[in-house]
Amino acid sequence: MRFFPVLIAALLCASPALADKRVLRIDSLTAVQKDGAILVQAKGAVSSGGWTKPHLHLVRGDGRTVMLEFLAAPPPPGMTVIDGLVPVSATLSVRGRAVSVHVEAEDNEITSQVLK
């Protein structure tokens, strides 16, 4: 009997409706090389209130360019939210070196040189 609630919780966590999605847009991007890592800061917007946990997700890095996605958790279905652009921001430290950082959002993408 204890297995059933655990199974339901696992299925809810795995539900695509609750999966992180790209934020609507990215407005600014900075990348700085420091102590063997690249500190990336992104600012952007989501299309409504209720979005949580904005973060940058590493897609790949080839030693020259680091590719990231700007993601957040959307509001659950049926939640009453503010309809309008809401600002979000995220930071990420990526170990290694690169010349540029490329970040993708839903509507746009930005590439920035890594400052030293």
C-alpha positions in Angstrom: 0.0 0.0 0.0 2.9 2.4 0.6 4.1 1.9 -2.9 1.1 3.5 -4.5 1.6 7.1 -3.1 5.3 6.9 -4.0 4.3 5.9 -7.6 1.9 8.7 -7.9 4.5 11.2 -6.6 7.0 9.9 -9.1 4.6 10.2 -12.0 3.7 13.8 -11.1 7.4 14.7 -10.9 8.0 13.2 -14.4 5.0 14.9 -15.9 5.9 17.0 -19.0 3.5 19.7 -17.9 5.6 20.3 -14.8 9.0 20.1 -16.6 11.2 23.2 -16.9 10.6 25.2 -20.1 12.7 28.0 -21.7 11.9 31.5 -20.5 10.2 33.8 -23.0 13.2 36.0 -23.8 16.7 36.8 -22.7 17.5 40.5 -22.4 21.1 40.6 -21.2 24.1 38.3 -20.8 27.5 38.7 -19.1 30.3 36.1 -19.0 33.5 36.5 -17.0 36.5 34.1 -16.8 37.7 33.9 -13.2 39.8 31.3 -11.3 39.3 28.5 -13.9 35.6 29.0 -14.3 33.2 31.1 -16.3 30.6 33.1 -14.3 27.5 33.6 -16.5 24.7 36.0 -15.6 21.5 36.2 -17.7 18.5 38.4 -17.3 15.2 38.0 -19.2 11.5 37.7 -18.9 8.7 35.1 -18.7 5.2 35.6 -20.0 3.3 35.5 -16.7 3.6 35.3 -13.0 4.0 32.0 -11.2 7.2 30.9 -12.9 9.8 29.6 -10.4 13.4 28.4 -10.2 14.9 30.3 -13.2 18.3 28.7 -14.0 20.8 28.2 -16.8 21.2 24.7 -18.1 24.5 23.6 -19.8 23.8 22.1 -23.2 27.4 21.6 -24.3 30.8 23.2 -24.3 33.4 22.5 -27.0 36.3 24.5 -25.5 35.5 27.5 -27.7 31.8 28.2 -27.0 29.6 27.2 -24.1 25.9 26.6 -25.1 23.2 27.2 -22.4 19.5 27.2 -22.1 17.6 29.7 -19.9 15.0 27.7 -18.2 12.3 28.0 -15.4 9.5 26.0 -14.0 6.1 27.2 -15.3 3.1 27.7 -13.1 1.0 24.7 -12.5 -2.2 24.3 -14.7 -5.1 26.2 -13.2 -3.0 28.5 -11.1 -4.2 32.1 -11.2 -1.2 34.3 -12.3 -0.5 37.8 -13.4 -0.7 38.0 -17.2 2.3 40.1 -18.4 6.0 40.1 -18.7 7.8 39.3 -15.4 11.6 39.7 -15.0 13.8 36.7 -14.1 17.5 36.3 -13.7 19.9 33.4 -13.2 23.6 32.8 -12.7 25.8 29.8 -13.4 29.5 29.0 -12.9 30.9 26.7 -15.6 34.3 25.1 -15.0 36.8 25.5 -17.8 37.6 28.0 -20.4 35.9 29.4 -23.5 35.9 32.3 -25.9 32.1 32.9 -26.0 28.9 31.9 -24.3 25.6 31.4 -26.2 22.3 31.3 -24.3 18.9 30.4 -25.9 15.5 31.4 -24.7 12.1 30.7 -26.3 11.9 33.8 -28.6 15.6 34.8 -28.9 19.2 34.0 -28.2 22.3 36.0 -27.3 26.0 35.3 -27.7 28.6 37.1 -25.6 32.4 37.1 -25.4 33.9 35.9 -22.2 35.6 38.8 -20.5 38.9 38.2 -18.6 
